[in-house]
Amino acid sequence: MYTALGDVRGLKDTSLKISLPQLAREQRAGNLRIVAACGIGMPDRFFAMLRAAGLTFDAIALADHYSYSANPFADRAFDWALITEKDAVKCRANAALAADRRIGVVPLVARLDAG
């Protein structure tokens, strides 16, 4: 079994969906500014997977179990902010974050090896 990142879904509008390769192409073509935040025990793993998908971004490593009561994106210029599903649960409790259409949730998907 191995893990991979799934398609980005909007935090506010879950019908918004874009694959990571498509987002990387749009970033290169349009100079999109991306930040990625992660409040899990090993944030570098999430960031490495995003980089492997071809994205360039400012990484925001937060404390494990970060509450998102304070907005980590305040005072940052960005077009997309990428977070994990675990972080999305907490972001939805913050009205300002829950209403921000620029925040995308990137799920971690477990896949079984063919063998």
C-alpha positions as a LaTeX table, in Angstrom:
\begin{tabular}{lrrr}
\hline
Residue & $x$ (\AA) & $y$ (\AA) & $z$ (\AA) \\
\hline
Met1 & 0.00 & 0.00 & 0.00 \\
Tyr2 & 1.16 & 3.54 & $-0.71$ \\
Thr3 & $-0.30$ & 7.01 & $-0.31$ \\
Ala4 & $-0.84$ & 9.72 & $-2.89$ \\
Leu5 & $-2.54$ & 13.09 & $-3.01$ \\
Gly6 & $-5.97$ & 13.34 & $-4.57$ \\
Asp7 & $-7.62$ & 16.18 & $-6.46$ \\
Val8 & $-7.93$ & 19.57 & $-4.80$ \\
Arg9 & $-11.47$ & 20.45 & $-3.70$ \\
Gly10 & $-12.67$ & 23.86 & $-2.59$ \\
Leu11 & $-13.12$ & 24.28 & 1.16 \\
Lys12 & $-16.11$ & 26.58 & 0.68 \\
Asp13 & $-17.37$ & 25.18 & $-2.61$ \\
Thr14 & $-16.76$ & 21.44 & $-2.63$ \\
Ser15 & $-17.98$ & 21.19 & $-6.21$ \\
Leu16 & $-14.79$ & 23.03 & $-7.23$ \\
Lys17 & $-12.28$ & 20.35 & $-8.22$ \\
Ile18 & $-8.88$ & 20.51 & $-9.89$ \\
Ser19 & $-6.15$ & 17.90 & $-10.21$ \\
Leu20 & $-2.70$ & 18.72 & $-8.90$ \\
Pro21 & $-1.11$ & 18.38 & $-12.37$ \\
Gln22 & $-3.69$ & 20.82 & $-13.79$ \\
Leu23 & $-3.07$ & 23.26 & $-10.92$ \\
Ala24 & 0.68 & 23.02 & $-11.58$ \\
Arg25 & 0.10 & 23.78 & $-15.28$ \\
Glu26 & $-2.10$ & 26.74 & $-14.40$ \\
Gln27 & 0.51 & 27.96 & $-11.94$ \\
Arg28 & 3.22 & 27.90 & $-14.59$ \\
Ala29 & 0.99 & 29.53 & $-17.21$ \\
Gly30 & $-0.54$ & 32.16 & $-14.97$ \\
Asn31 & 2.02 & 32.78 & $-12.26$ \\
Leu32 & $-0.37$ & 31.67 & $-9.52$ \\
Arg33 & 0.81 & 32.34 & $-5.98$ \\
Ile34 & 0.27 & 29.28 & $-3.82$ \\
Val35 & 0.74 & 28.73 & $-0.10$ \\
Ala36 & 0.40 & 25.38 & 1.63 \\
Ala37 & $-0.32$ & 24.99 & 5.33 \\
Cys38 & $-0.19$ & 21.86 & 7.37 \\
Gly39 & $-0.90$ & 21.23 & 11.06 \\
Ile40 & 0.14 & 17.59 & 11.26 \\
Gly41 & 3.06 & 15.85 & 12.92 \\
Met42 & 5.19 & 15.59 & 9.75 \\
Pro43 & 4.28 & 18.55 & 7.53 \\
Asp44 & 7.35 & 18.11 & 5.33 \\
Arg45 & 5.86 & 14.92 & 3.91 \\
Phe46 & 2.75 & 16.80 & 2.71 \\
Phe47 & 4.92 & 19.57 & 1.28 \\
Ala48 & 7.19 & 17.06 & $-0.49$ \\
Met49 & 4.18 & 15.41 & $-2.14$ \\
Leu50 & 2.93 & 18.79 & $-3.37$ \\
Arg51 & 6.37 & 19.61 & $-4.79$ \\
Ala52 & 6.50 & 16.19 & $-6.47$ \\
Ala53 & 3.21 & 17.14 & $-8.18$ \\
Gly54 & 5.02 & 20.11 & $-9.74$ \\
Leu55 & 3.81 & 22.90 & $-7.46$ \\
Thr56 & 5.86 & 25.78 & $-6.14$ \\
Phe57 & 4.57 & 27.35 & $-2.93$ \\
Asp58 & 5.34 & 29.03 & 0.36 \\
Ala59 & 5.15 & 26.36 & 3.07 \\
Ile60 & 3.52 & 27.14 & 6.40 \\
Ala61 & 4.38 & 24.39 & 8.90 \\
Leu62 & 1.98 & 24.70 & 11.82 \\
Ala63 & 2.05 & 22.94 & 15.16 \\
Asp64 & 0.49 & 19.47 & 15.21 \\
His65 & $-3.25$ & 19.79 & 15.94 \\
Tyr66 & $-3.17$ & 23.52 & 15.12 \\
Ser67 & $-6.65$ & 24.90 & 15.90 \\
Tyr68 & $-6.95$ & 27.44 & 13.06 \\
Ser69 & $-8.60$ & 29.87 & 15.49 \\
Ala70 & $-5.99$ & 32.33 & 14.19 \\
Asn71 & $-5.84$ & 32.65 & 10.41 \\
Pro72 & $-2.39$ & 31.50 & 9.21 \\
Phe73 & $-3.06$ & 33.09 & 5.80 \\
Ala74 & $-3.69$ & 36.60 & 7.10 \\
Asp75 & $-1.17$ & 39.09 & 5.73 \\
Arg76 & $-0.18$ & 36.72 & 2.89 \\
Ala77 & $-0.76$ & 37.34 & $-0.79$ \\
Phe78 & $-1.92$ & 34.17 & $-2.56$ \\
Asp79 & $-4.25$ & 32.81 & $-5.19$ \\
Trp80 & $-4.55$ & 29.32 & $-3.68$ \\
Ala81 & $-3.98$ & 28.01 & $-0.15$ \\
Leu82 & $-3.69$ & 24.23 & 0.06 \\
Ile83 & $-4.44$ & 22.31 & 3.25 \\
Thr84 & $-4.97$ & 18.71 & 4.34 \\
Glu85 & $-8.36$ & 17.17 & 5.08 \\
Lys86 & $-7.44$ & 17.12 & 8.77 \\
Asp87 & $-6.81$ & 20.86 & 8.66 \\
Ala88 & $-10.03$ & 21.46 & 6.70 \\
Val89 & $-12.14$ & 20.21 & 9.60 \\
Lys90 & $-10.67$ & 22.90 & 11.83 \\
Cys91 & $-10.76$ & 25.60 & 9.14 \\
Arg92 & $-14.50$ & 25.14 & 8.75 \\
Ala93 & $-14.92$ & 26.23 & 12.39 \\
Asn94 & $-13.31$ & 29.61 & 11.59 \\
Ala95 & $-15.89$ & 31.74 & 9.71 \\
Ala96 & $-13.28$ & 33.76 & 7.80 \\
Leu97 & $-11.46$ & 30.64 & 6.61 \\
Ala98 & $-14.66$ & 28.75 & 5.83 \\
Ala99 & $-15.78$ & 31.61 & 3.55 \\
Asp100 & $-12.46$ & 31.95 & 1.69 \\
Arg101 & $-12.89$ & 30.55 & $-1.84$ \\
Arg102 & $-9.11$ & 30.44 & $-2.34$ \\
Ile103 & $-8.62$ & 27.57 & 0.11 \\
Gly104 & $-8.33$ & 24.10 & $-1.39$ \\
Val105 & $-8.36$ & 20.79 & 0.44 \\
Val106 & $-5.94$ & 18.12 & $-0.74$ \\
Pro107 & $-6.91$ & 14.62 & 0.38 \\
Leu108 & $-4.44$ & 11.88 & 1.13 \\
Val109 & $-5.51$ & 8.74 & $-0.74$ \\
Ala110 & $-4.33$ & 5.23 & 0.19 \\
Arg111 & $-3.78$ & 2.93 & $-2.79$ \\
Leu112 & $-3.17$ & $-0.81$ & $-2.80$ \\
Asp113 & $-0.23$ & $-2.20$ & $-4.71$ \\
Ala114 & $-1.17$ & $-4.57$ & $-7.54$ \\
Gly115 & 0.60 & $-7.44$ & $-5.79$ \\
\hline
\end{tabular}
